[in-house]
Amino acid sequence: MKSIILKFINFYQKFLTNFAYGSCRYYPTCSEYAKRQFQFNNIFLAFFNSSKRILSCNQLFAGGLDYPIVSKVKLKLHSNIDKIDFWLVPVEKGSKRFYLIKNFSNIQINKGNL
């Protein structure tokens, strides 16, 4: 079920966002937020958080930064240790919940300059 939802979100991001460019009041966009929710949370929590976010994406709310919060993260180990996809920032000290922040660029570190 998650894979079907993620395929729909990818389709939406690729083809349908051209008509509504710049209309999201939040960063990351609502579709990116939903995508991360479905990737890293269970399906019920992802539906709840994504629905709440989409309902608040209107003129009655200020918008701003609203990173997805995840409880469990499946870490993927890369052979190239210089590549970081996401940063995990604890919601509060000692918490097992994290803000999931996407790395803006995967800058290759030149180890000779360190």
N, CA and C of each residue as an Amber inpcrd file, in Angstrom:
protein
   342
   0.8240000  -1.1940000   0.0000000   0.0000000   0.0000000   0.0000000
   0.8760000   1.2690000   0.0000000   1.9520000   1.2370000   0.8160000
   2.8340000   2.4020000   0.8640000   3.4470000   2.6980000  -0.5000000
   3.8370000   1.6500000  -1.2090000   4.4840000   1.8600000  -2.5060000
   3.5130000   2.4920000  -3.5100000   2.2550000   2.1420000  -3.4580000
   1.2490000   2.7410000  -4.3490000   1.0880000   4.2280000  -4.0250000
   1.0110000   4.5480000  -2.7520000   0.8650000   5.9410000  -2.3340000
   2.0990000   6.7450000  -2.7400000   3.2800000   6.1740000  -2.5410000
   4.5110000   6.8770000  -2.9140000   4.5990000   7.0910000  -4.4240000
   4.1380000   6.1300000  -5.2110000   4.1180000   6.2960000  -6.6690000
   3.1670000   7.4120000  -7.0710000   2.0100000   7.5000000  -6.4050000
   1.0600000   8.5770000  -6.6910000   1.6680000   9.9380000  -6.3360000
   2.3380000  10.0240000  -5.1930000   2.9700000  11.2860000  -4.7890000
   4.0650000  11.6700000  -5.7820000   4.8720000  10.7080000  -6.2220000
   5.9090000  10.9930000  -7.2220000   5.3010000  11.4810000  -8.5290000
   4.1990000  10.8580000  -8.9520000   3.4920000  11.2840000 -10.1630000
   2.9950000  12.7190000  -9.9900000   2.3930000  12.9900000  -8.8560000
   1.8990000  14.3410000  -8.5710000   3.0360000  15.3550000  -8.6160000
   4.1620000  15.0380000  -7.9780000   5.2920000  15.9630000  -7.9510000
   5.8830000  16.1900000  -9.3370000   5.8960000  15.1580000 -10.1350000
   6.5400000  15.2510000 -11.4450000   5.6630000  15.9620000 -12.4810000
   4.3510000  15.6980000 -12.4690000   3.4990000  16.1820000 -13.5510000
   2.4750000  17.2400000 -13.1390000   1.9610000  17.1780000 -11.9450000
   0.8520000  18.0600000 -11.5900000   1.2610000  19.3160000 -10.8310000
   2.4440000  19.3650000 -10.2620000   2.8350000  20.5520000  -9.4950000
   3.1530000  21.7410000 -10.3850000   3.3160000  21.5380000 -11.6760000
   3.5640000  22.6520000 -12.5880000   2.3940000  23.6250000 -12.6080000
   1.1840000  23.1440000 -12.3260000   0.0000000  23.9900000 -12.3460000
  -0.1760000  24.7640000 -11.0450000   0.4350000  24.3030000  -9.9710000
   0.2630000  24.9370000  -8.6640000   1.6000000  25.3590000  -8.0710000
   2.5420000  25.7430000  -8.8980000   3.8920000  26.0720000  -8.4300000
   3.8440000  27.2410000  -7.4460000   4.4940000  27.0640000  -6.3080000
   4.6090000  28.1350000  -5.3320000   3.3920000  28.3460000  -4.4670000
   2.4450000  27.4310000  -4.4850000   1.2170000  27.6510000  -3.7220000
   1.2770000  27.0670000  -2.3140000   2.3070000  26.3090000  -1.9790000
   2.4030000  25.7320000  -0.6430000   2.9670000  26.7670000   0.3200000
   2.3800000  26.8590000   1.4900000   2.7710000  27.8490000   2.4870000
   3.8780000  27.3400000   3.4080000   4.2550000  26.1000000   3.2430000
   5.2240000  25.4860000   4.1450000   6.4780000  25.0560000   3.3990000
   7.5480000  24.8740000   4.1670000   8.7310000  24.1800000   3.6660000
   8.9970000  23.0300000   4.6190000   9.2080000  21.8360000   4.1430000
   9.1000000  21.3550000   2.7730000   7.6420000  21.3750000   2.3080000
   7.4570000  21.2910000   1.0010000   6.1020000  21.3510000   0.4510000
   5.2560000  20.2250000   1.0170000   3.9570000  20.3530000   0.8870000
   3.0410000  19.3500000   1.4400000   3.2590000  17.9720000   0.8100000
   3.5430000  17.9390000  -0.4850000   3.7660000  16.6390000  -1.1340000
   5.0760000  16.0070000  -0.6600000   6.1100000  16.8150000  -0.4680000
   7.3780000  16.2870000   0.0330000   7.2240000  15.8180000   1.4820000
   6.4570000  16.5670000   2.2680000   6.1670000  16.1970000   3.6540000
   5.4460000  14.8470000   3.7020000   4.4190000  14.6890000   2.8720000
   3.6660000  13.4350000   2.8260000   4.5570000  12.2790000   2.3640000
   5.3980000  12.5400000   1.3970000   6.3110000  11.5050000   0.8880000
   7.2200000  10.9880000   1.9970000   7.7880000  11.9030000   2.7690000
   8.6680000  11.4910000   3.8790000   7.8820000  10.7890000   4.9800000
   6.6580000  11.2190000   5.2340000   5.8350000  10.5560000   6.2390000
   5.5850000   9.0970000   5.8510000   5.2310000   8.8770000   4.5920000
   4.9450000   7.5120000   4.1540000   6.2080000   6.6650000   4.0330000
   7.3460000   7.2810000   3.8250000   8.5910000   6.5270000   3.7580000
   9.0480000   6.0560000   5.1350000   8.8670000   6.8830000   6.1490000
   9.4950000   6.5990000   7.4380000   8.5380000   6.3120000   8.5880000
   7.2390000   6.5300000   8.4390000   6.2760000   6.2520000   9.5040000
   5.3160000   5.1570000   9.0660000   4.5510000   4.6230000  10.0270000
   3.5430000   3.6400000   9.6410000   2.4230000   4.3510000   8.8810000
   1.6300000   3.6000000   8.1760000   0.6730000   4.1680000   7.2320000
  -0.4110000   5.0050000   7.9150000  -0.8410000   4.6070000   9.1140000
  -1.8960000   5.3450000   9.8060000  -1.3820000   6.6940000  10.3070000
  -0.2080000   6.6930000  10.8990000   0.3980000   7.9360000  11.3660000
   0.7270000   8.8470000  10.1820000   1.1740000   8.2750000   9.0870000
   1.4930000   9.0600000   7.8930000   0.2310000   9.7170000   7.3280000
  -0.8810000   8.9790000   7.2510000  -2.1470000   9.5560000   6.7770000
  -2.5990000  10.6880000   7.6950000  -2.5210000  10.4700000   8.9960000
  -2.9650000  11.4810000   9.9570000  -2.1310000  12.7520000   9.8310000
  -0.8010000  12.6120000   9.8620000   0.0780000  13.7850000   9.7930000
  -0.0220000  14.5030000   8.4470000  -0.1120000  13.7440000   7.3720000
  -0.2140000  14.3570000   6.0420000  -1.5410000  15.0870000   5.8770000
  -2.6220000  14.4930000   6.3630000  -3.9370000  15.1370000   6.2720000
  -3.9700000  16.4200000   7.0810000  -3.4080000  16.3710000   8.2900000
  -3.3590000  17.5570000   9.1440000  -2.5610000  18.6720000   8.4760000
  -1.4720000  18.3010000   7.8400000  -0.6270000  19.2870000   7.1600000
  -1.3420000  19.8980000   5.9600000  -1.9960000  19.0680000   5.1560000
  -2.6890000  19.5710000   3.9660000  -3.8560000  20.4760000   4.3540000
  -4.5760000  20.1260000   5.4200000  -5.6860000  20.9580000   5.8730000
  -5.2200000  22.3140000   6.4150000  -3.9890000  22.3790000   6.9150000
  -3.4770000  23.6480000   7.4380000  -2.7480000  24.4760000   6.3770000
  -2.7000000  23.9950000   5.1550000  -2.0140000  24.7100000   4.0750000
  -3.0180000  25.6280000   3.3770000  -3.3890000  26.7000000   4.0690000
  -4.3180000  27.6800000   3.5070000  -4.0280000  29.0470000   4.1220000
  -4.8280000  30.0380000   3.7800000  -4.5700000  31.4070000   4.2090000
  -4.8200000  31.6350000   5.7000000  -5.4770000  30.7140000   6.3800000
  -5.7610000  30.8790000   7.8020000  -4.5620000  30.5520000   8.6860000
  -3.5450000  29.9180000   8.1270000  -2.3570000  29.5250000   8.8760000
  -1.1440000  30.2520000   8.2980000  -0.1920000  30.5410000   9.1540000
   0.9710000  31.3280000   8.7310000   1.9280000  30.5560000   7.8270000
   2.0090000  29.2440000   7.9840000   2.9630000  28.4690000   7.2050000
   4.3430000  28.5470000   7.8380000   5.3630000  28.3040000   7.0550000
   6.7330000  28.3670000   7.5530000   7.4160000  27.0130000   7.4920000
   8.4020000  26.8140000   8.3670000   9.1310000  25.5490000   8.4190000
   8.3310000  24.5320000   9.2200000   8.1360000  23.3680000   8.6580000
   7.4140000  22.2930000   9.3390000   7.9890000  20.9690000   8.8470000
   9.0370000  20.5200000   9.5150000   9.6980000  19.2940000   9.0990000
   8.9300000  18.0760000   9.5940000   8.9470000  16.9800000   8.8350000
   8.2910000  15.7510000   9.2860000   8.9710000  15.2130000  10.5430000
   8.1690000  14.6550000  11.4420000   8.6940000  14.0260000  12.6470000
   8.5350000  12.5230000  12.4770000   9.6230000  11.7980000  12.6890000
   9.6140000  10.3470000  12.5370000  10.0630000   9.6950000  13.8340000
   9.5780000   8.4790000  14.0620000   9.9530000   7.7410000  15.2660000
  11.0260000   6.7110000  14.9730000  10.8300000   5.9610000  13.9220000
  11.7870000   4.9280000  13.5450000  12.3790000   5.2990000  12.2020000
  13.6620000   5.1520000  12.1070000  14.3290000   5.4630000  10.8560000
  15.1150000   4.2450000  10.4250000  14.8490000   3.7940000   9.2100000
  15.6140000   2.6990000   8.6320000  16.8310000   3.3130000   7.9550000
  17.9610000   3.1060000   8.5370000  19.1680000   3.6920000   7.9890000
  19.7020000   2.8470000   6.8460000  20.0720000   3.5200000   5.7720000
  20.7000000   2.8510000   4.6470000  22.1800000   3.1730000   4.6930000
  22.9780000   2.1550000   4.7100000  24.4210000   2.3680000   4.7180000
  24.9220000   2.4800000   3.2860000  25.6560000   3.5190000   3.0330000
  26.2140000   3.7450000   1.7070000  27.6740000   3.3240000   1.7090000
  28.1350000   2.8710000   0.5710000  29.5560000   2.5710000   0.4610000
  30.3620000   3.8710000   0.4560000  29.7370000   4.9510000   0.0150000
  30.3790000   6.2620000   0.0150000  29.9080000   7.0060000   1.2560000
  30.7430000   7.0950000   2.2630000  30.3480000   7.6810000   3.5520000
  30.1270000   9.1890000   3.4540000  30.5980000   9.8320000   2.3970000
  30.4450000  11.2750000   2.2500000  29.0310000  11.6850000   1.8570000
  28.1840000  10.7400000   1.4850000  26.8300000  11.0560000   1.0350000
  25.8630000  10.9650000   2.2130000  25.2310000  12.0820000   2.5400000
  24.2390000  12.1260000   3.6200000  22.9230000  12.5660000   3.0040000
  21.8840000  11.7410000   3.1380000  20.5840000  12.0620000   2.5630000
  19.7280000  12.8970000   3.5100000  19.7090000  12.5370000   4.7880000
  18.8720000  13.2180000   5.7670000  19.6430000  13.4780000   7.0470000
  19.2650000  14.5370000   7.7260000  19.7690000  14.8280000   9.0580000
  18.6490000  14.5150000  10.0330000  18.9680000  13.8770000  11.1410000
  17.9970000  13.5790000  12.1790000  18.2770000  14.4860000  13.3760000
  17.3200000  15.3360000  13.7010000  17.4730000  16.2680000  14.8100000
  16.4320000  15.8930000  15.8600000  16.8500000  15.5730000  17.0970000
  15.8800000  15.1800000  18.1230000  14.8620000  16.2770000  18.3880000
  13.6010000  15.8740000  18.5600000  12.5420000  16.8340000  18.8590000
  12.7970000  17.4860000  20.2130000  13.1720000  16.6850000  21.1870000
  13.5700000  17.1960000  22.5030000  14.6260000  16.2680000  23.0700000
  15.3150000  16.7210000  24.0680000  16.4200000  15.9520000  24.6320000
  15.9290000  14.6140000  25.1790000  16.5830000  13.5380000  24.7850000
  16.2240000  12.1960000  25.2380000  15.0410000  11.5850000  24.5020000
  14.4880000  12.2820000  23.5350000  13.3350000  11.7860000  22.7910000
  13.7660000  10.7900000  21.7170000  12.8840000   9.8810000  21.3850000
  13.1370000   8.9370000  20.2930000  12.4140000   9.3780000  19.0280000
  11.9740000  10.6210000  19.0030000  11.3440000  11.1990000  17.8240000
  12.2850000  12.2420000  17.2480000  12.3510000  12.2930000  15.9210000
  13.3220000  13.1510000  15.2540000  12.6610000  13.9690000  14.1530000
  13.1660000  15.2080000  13.9760000  12.8300000  15.9630000  12.7770000
  13.6670000  15.3710000  11.6490000  13.0410000  15.1330000  10.5170000
  13.7310000  14.5760000   9.3570000  14.0100000  15.7240000   8.3940000
  15.2720000  16.1230000   8.3070000  15.6520000  17.2620000   7.4830000
  16.4990000  16.7620000   6.3260000  16.0260000  17.0390000   5.1200000
  16.7300000  16.5840000   3.9290000  17.9670000  17.4420000   3.7010000
  19.0620000  16.7870000   3.3510000  20.2920000  17.4870000   3.0450000
  20.1000000  18.2590000   1.7480000  20.4650000  19.5450000   1.7520000
  20.2670000  20.3700000   0.5670000  21.1440000  19.9590000  -0.5930000
  22.3580000  19.5790000  -0.3020000  23.2410000  19.1310000  -1.3790000
  24.1800000  18.0840000  -0.8100000  24.4820000  17.1450000  -1.6220000
  25.4370000  16.1110000  -1.2360000  26.8100000  16.5430000  -1.7410000
  27.4140000  17.4190000  -0.9800000  28.6970000  17.9770000  -1.3590000
  29.7740000  16.9310000  -1.1010000  30.5860000  16.6920000  -2.0810000
  31.6840000  15.7660000  -1.9260000  32.7820000  16.4570000  -1.1150000
  33.1940000  15.8440000  -0.0470000  34.2180000  16.4010000   0.8200000
  35.5870000  16.0270000   0.2640000  36.4050000  17.0450000   0.0770000
  37.7650000  16.8100000  -0.3770000  38.6130000  16.5330000   0.8460000
  38.9570000  15.2810000   1.0660000  39.6640000  14.8680000   2.2800000
  41.0690000  15.4500000   2.3590000  41.6190000  15.9040000   1.2540000
  42.9530000  16.4990000   1.2740000  42.9710000  17.8700000   1.9290000
  41.8130000  18.5630000   1.9870000  41.7440000  19.9030000   2.5710000
  41.3030000  19.8960000   4.0180000  41.0820000  18.7440000   4.6270000
  40.6100000  18.7230000   6.0020000  41.7180000  18.9350000   6.9990000
